[in-house]
């Protein structure tokens, strides 16, 4: 947009001053400042995280409306806007860099402004008319970045863990089938790559299967910890600034919205200040990656050759392998 045309921009104000915002932008001044402050990676937030964040905002709005803190007109507009965001329609307006200072405040404000301006649009107003729907007073009511951000992150991670568990389960089933298929094929077992005692190829695949089964179990246990959220804890987990009934109901509302077994942590302060459950997820992923690497390397070694290696298994070809002999104009391929 051209800065020469006044109609191409609107002016928004905050405690630091004024800024020009594109007239048709769903984001506002807080998002714009964050874009200028953190031009770091050029990446965007994961779509699952955006979806989860919008679901958290919808749950908060729904409870606030039910308890009478949001009037029905405003509440319904905010909920409709949240659903537009969670559907992915407004992903291009979630513009702040994932790598940012401020513990996620910029991301939270980006969501607040986009939801507010979409709600304003639904109500027939013009972008930036925060007298109709305000990003903080309405969309962020009874919330803090410190409870909505980690809650959204856990919901997003939970959905991804569910997807991963399905794939791990498929891999386990394939390896178990190979264990049965190769149960009568005798091969040499090795220690330190030296011949040891006989075993079956099925036993090798059975060991692969059991390793993956443990990863599947770890995924399940991680989900047990991830499902505990601190929504309602506000800034530090004490719930200061949020009504008691809201605190008691908001996690249940989120559970109904996202279809996941999330629940309010019994200790909101603990769930706010400690993120060891995410460290556990990271460790689980590293464990699974290590097992996949081990299985891949074993199969590569057993399939080495074909003439001078071990050559006990034959892996399906995936691409042509070219071998240059070193003499000009001569080459071979396998």
Secondary structure, DSSP 8 states (H G I E B T S, - for coil): --TT-GGGEEEEEETTEEEEEETT-S--HHHHHHHHH--SS-----HHHHHHHHHHHHHHHHHHHHTTSS-HHHHHHHHHHHHHHHTTTTGGG--S-SS-SSTTHHHHHHHHHHHHHHHHHHTT--TT-TTTS-IIIIITTT--HHHHHHHHHHHHHHHHHHHHHHHHHHHHHHHHHHHHHTTT-EEEEEETTEEEEEEEHHHHHHHHHHHHHHHHHHHHHHHHHHTEE-TT-TTTSS-TTS-HHHHHHHHHHHHHHHTS--EE-S-HHHHHH--HHHHHHHHHHHHHHHHHHHHHHHHHHHT--SSSS---S-----S--EEE-SSTT-EEE-
